Amino acid sequence: MHSNYSLFYTFDGDRPARFREARVFGTTVWRASGAAMTWGEETRNDYAREAEAHAVYLAHGRAALADGYVLARESVIDPAVFDFALLQTLVADAARLAVEAARRAHPDQHIDAFALVSDDSAMTIGPMANSREALAASEYGEEMLWNPAEWAFEDGGEYFDSAYRLLLQAHRDLPFDVDFATLRSGVFDACIAALAQLDAEGVFGRGARRDESVLLFEVSDSEAVEGAMARLNPPAVVARFEAWMASWVD
């Protein structure tokens, strides 16, 4: 059963502050609202006829606009298909803004490491960043460079709320028929592809400057995604990582 879906935001500057979302499927209207990057509070109501449910769904959208929210996305959702292309676009746009936010927030730092971090259930995506100054000051030395959880900065997480909403449909009690293995691998690949897209745009520098920057995708409390390091970094960075790994063997 296909669903109609809409997502609305209020903003703090250019950052999502609060969300409202609604979905109608059959005779059911589902709604959620709250602060960005939170689960929020949800309600679900059933109606006698599909036309009545759809009218309530449309009224929710009008009310959101009247309350000062901005329409961010509306779509028809097939529960058997996850839109990985949309996820990649949302993640790339959010990551671009997060990099800019980290640079603005820490103008005295040379931001030379950026990562996206998800979890084993593929429910969250968040940014981490580090600088050469933070690395030099760390007691963990080179080990810090390859462990985003130890990095100094996490600016711009709110920009990922739209991507988070897309992922949450798989974790809420909503129509969703994509098997977990397909979802997990597709989400991780979309994140890596989004970072590779930004890298191709020169967001992390080019030439010698790029060789000094590290770009990572990590799944917390899980194994590294095979091939991600080489896909996201030039040979000089990969060699640096391999040398660090070899030092642990020795």
C-alpha positions in Angstrom: 0.0 0.0 0.0 1.5 3.3 -1.1 1.6 6.3 1.3 1.5 10.0 0.8 4.2 11.7 3.0 5.1 15.3 3.8 7.8 16.9 6.0 7.9 20.4 7.4 10.5 22.4 9.3 11.0 25.6 11.3 14.6 26.9 11.2 17.2 28.5 13.4 19.1 30.4 10.8 19.7 27.7 8.1 19.5 24.8 10.5 16.3 22.7 11.0 15.0 23.4 14.5 11.6 21.6 14.7 9.9 19.2 12.4 6.4 18.0 11.6 5.7 15.1 9.3 2.6 13.3 8.2 1.8 10.1 6.3 -1.5 8.7 5.1 -1.9 5.0 4.1 -5.3 3.6 3.5 -7.6 4.9 6.2 -4.7 5.7 8.6 -3.1 9.1 9.2 0.2 9.0 11.1 1.9 12.2 12.4 5.0 13.1 14.3 6.6 16.3 15.6 9.4 17.5 17.7 12.9 18.9 17.8 15.3 18.2 14.9 17.3 15.0 15.3 14.9 13.5 17.8 12.4 10.7 17.5 9.6 13.2 18.4 6.1 12.4 19.5 3.8 10.5 17.2 0.1 10.0 16.8 -2.0 7.6 14.7 -5.7 7.9 13.8 -7.9 5.6 11.8 -10.9 6.9 9.8 -14.0 5.3 8.2 -13.0 6.1 4.6 -9.8 6.7 2.7 -11.1 10.0 1.4 -11.6 11.2 5.0 -8.1 10.1 6.0 -6.6 11.9 3.0 -8.5 15.1 3.8 -7.2 15.0 7.4 -3.7 14.5 6.0 -4.0 17.6 3.7 -5.4 19.6 6.6 -2.3 18.7 8.7 -0.1 20.2 5.9 -2.1 23.4 5.8 -1.9 23.7 9.6 1.9 23.3 9.5 2.2 26.1 7.0 -0.1 28.3 9.0 2.1 27.7 12.0 5.2 29.0 10.2 6.6 25.7 9.1 8.2 25.3 5.6 7.5 22.3 3.4 10.8 20.4 2.9 9.7 17.3 1.2 6.5 15.5 0.0 6.4 12.2 -1.8 4.6 9.0 -2.5 6.2 6.1 -0.7 6.2 2.6 -1.9 6.9 0.5 1.2 8.7 -2.1 -0.9 11.3 0.4 -2.2 13.8 2.6 -0.3 14.9 5.7 -2.1 18.7 5.4 -1.8 19.3 8.0 -4.4 17.3 10.6 -2.4 19.3 9.5 0.8 22.6 10.1 -1.0 21.4 13.6 -2.1 20.2 14.5 1.4 23.4 13.2 3.0 25.6 15.1 0.5 23.8 18.3 1.0 23.9 17.9 4.8 27.6 17.0 4.9 28.5 19.9 2.7 26.8 22.3 5.2 28.3 20.5 8.2 31.9 20.9 6.8 31.2 24.6 6.3 29.7 24.8 9.8 32.8 23.3 11.4 35.1 25.6 9.5 33.0 28.7 10.6 32.8 27.5 14.2 36.5 26.9 14.5 38.3 29.5 12.3 41.6 29.1 14.2 41.7 25.4 13.5 42.8 23.6 10.3 39.9 21.2 9.7 41.6 18.3 8.0 39.5 15.3 8.9 35.8 14.7 8.3 33.6 11.6 8.9 30.1 10.4 8.8 29.2 8.0 11.5 26.2 5.6 11.4 25.2 2.7 13.6 24.7 -1.0 13.0 21.0 -0.7 12.6 21.4 2.1 9.9 19.1 4.4 11.9 21.4 7.4 12.4 23.9 9.5 10.4 26.0 12.2 12.1 29.1 14.3 11.3 32.4 14.4 13.1 35.4 16.6 12.3 39.0 17.1 13.5 41.9 19.4 13.0 45.6 19.2 12.9 45.7 21.2 16.1 43.4 18.8 17.9 45.4 15.9 16.7 48.7 17.4 17.9 47.2 18.1 21.3 45.8 14.6 21.7 47.4 12.1 24.0 46.4 9.3 21.7 48.6 10.4 18.8 48.0 8.9 15.4 45.4 6.5 16.9 43.0 9.5 17.2 43.2 10.2 13.5 41.5 6.9 12.6 38.8 7.0 15.3 36.2 9.6 14.6 34.6 9.0 18.0 37.6 10.7 19.5 37.5 13.7 17.3 37.0 17.2 18.6 34.1 18.6 16.6 30.5 17.6 15.7 29.1 20.7 14.3 26.1 20.6 11.9 24.3 17.5 13.0 20.9 19.2 12.6 21.5 19.4 8.8 21.1 15.6 8.7 17.5 15.6 10.1 15.9 15.1 6.7 18.0 12.1 6.0 17.2 10.9 9.6 13.5 11.1 8.9 14.0 9.0 5.7 15.8 6.3 7.7 13.2 6.3 10.6 10.5 4.9 8.3 12.3 1.6 8.6 12.3 1.7 12.4 8.8 3.0 13.2 5.6 1.0 13.1 4.9 2.0 9.5 4.4 0.1 6.3 8.0 -0.9 5.3 8.9 -4.1 3.3 12.6 -3.6 2.4 14.7 -6.4 4.0 17.2 -5.2 6.6 20.3 -6.4 4.8 19.4 -4.5 1.7 18.6 -1.4 3.7 21.8 -1.5 5.8 24.2 -2.0 2.9 22.3 0.5 0.8 22.4 3.2 3.5 26.1 2.7 4.1 26.8 2.8 0.4 24.7 6.0 0.0 26.8 7.7 2.8 30.1 6.7 1.2 28.9 7.9 -2.2 27.8 11.2 -0.8 31.2 11.8 0.8 32.9 10.7 -2.5 30.7 13.2 -4.3 31.8 16.1 -2.1 35.4 15.0 -2.5 35.1 15.1 -6.2 33.7 18.7 -5.8 36.9 19.7 -4.0 35.3 20.3 -0.7 38.2 18.7 1.1 40.9 20.2 -1.1 42.9 19.0 -4.1 46.4 17.9 -4.7 48.8 18.2 -1.8 46.1 19.7 0.4 43.8 16.7 -0.2 46.7 14.3 0.7 46.7 16.0 4.1 43.0 15.4 4.7 41.3 12.3 6.0 37.8 11.3 4.9 36.0 8.4 6.7 32.8 6.6 7.0 32.3 4.6 10.2 29.7 2.3 11.7 29.9 2.6 15.5 30.5 -0.6 17.4 30.9 -2.6 14.1 33.4 -3.7 11.5 34.7 -1.2 9.0 32.9 -1.1 5.7 35.1 -3.0 3.2 36.6 -0.7 0.6 35.4 2.5 2.1 38.9 3.8 3.1 40.3 3.4 -0.5 37.1 4.7 -2.0 37.2 7.9 0.0 40.9 8.8 0.1 43.9 9.3 -2.2 46.7 6.8 -2.1 48.8 8.9 0.3 46.1 8.8 2.9 45.5 5.1 2.4 49.2 4.4 2.8 49.3 6.4 6.0 46.4 4.3 7.4 48.1 1.1 6.4 51.3 2.2 8.0 49.4 2.9 11.2 47.7 -0.5 11.0 51.1 -2.2 10.4 52.5 -0.5 13.5 50.0 -2.4 15.6 51.0 -5.7 14.1 54.7 -5.0 14.8 
